[in-house]
Amino acid sequence: MESDLGTARVLAAARTAHLQKLLAAAPFDVLIATTPESVSYVTGFRSISAKLFADYPLAAVMSPSAVLLVIPAGEVANAIDG
């Protein structure tokens, strides 16, 4: 199980780096993701609460140099743990 989690983190980091490289060449400055699926794709973060509640607030904002995760305070520990 630990190796699966490690693999998922490596894949998410690679996907994020690839998206940031593409974004650097794009005609816009940031990418904003607002669905649970999009946020997961951009950041690797998965929220169980967002899957259960359709209006659960979360977002990811990506620039070529940074990724910001916008989530409720109750999700912070989950986001830090990976």
N, C-alpha and C positions, 0 to 999 in steps of 0.2 A: 504494500500500500504506500509506503514512504517513497519508493522509487517512482510510483505512478504520479504522486504529488510533485516530486522533483521534475519529472518529465513534463508535466503540465505547466509548471512554472517556467521551464526553459522554453517551451513552445510559445507561451504567452509573451515572454520577453522578446523572443525573435520576431513574433508577429507585430508587437508594438514598435520595435526598431524599424521593421520594414514599412509599416504605415507612416512612421515619422519621416522616413526617407522619401516616400512618395509625396507626403504633405509638403515637404520643403520645395518640391518642384511644382506644386499645385498653384492655381491662380487664386487661392484663398488662404487665409492665415491660420484658421483653426478648424478642427473637426469637432462637432458636438454630437455625442451619442446620448439618447434619452430612453431607450428601451432596455430591459434587462439583457436581452440577447446582444444588442449593440455594445452596451457597456462591458459585458463579458468578453466580447471579441476584441475590443480596443484595449482593455486593461487586464483581462484575466480574472477579474473579480466577479464572483457569483454570489448573489443574494437570494437566500431562500425566501425571505419576506417579499421580495419583488416578484417572485414567481407566484406567491399566494394571493397577493393583493394587486389588482390591476392599476390602481392609482398610487402605488408606492413611489415616493420621490427618490430618484437617483439619476445621476448623469455623469458623463465623463467628458472632459474638455482636453483635446490634444492639440499641441502645437509641435513644430519640428523639434523643439528642445525640451518640452515638458508634457506631462500627463497629469491632470487634476481629476480626482474622483470626488464627486459631490454626493454625499450620502448622509442619512440621519446619524446622530451621535451614537445611537445604539448599535450601529454597524461598524464603528471604528475599530474595535478590537478584532473583529472578523477580517477586516481589510488589512490590518497590520500583520496578523498571523498568516496571511497569504491565502 
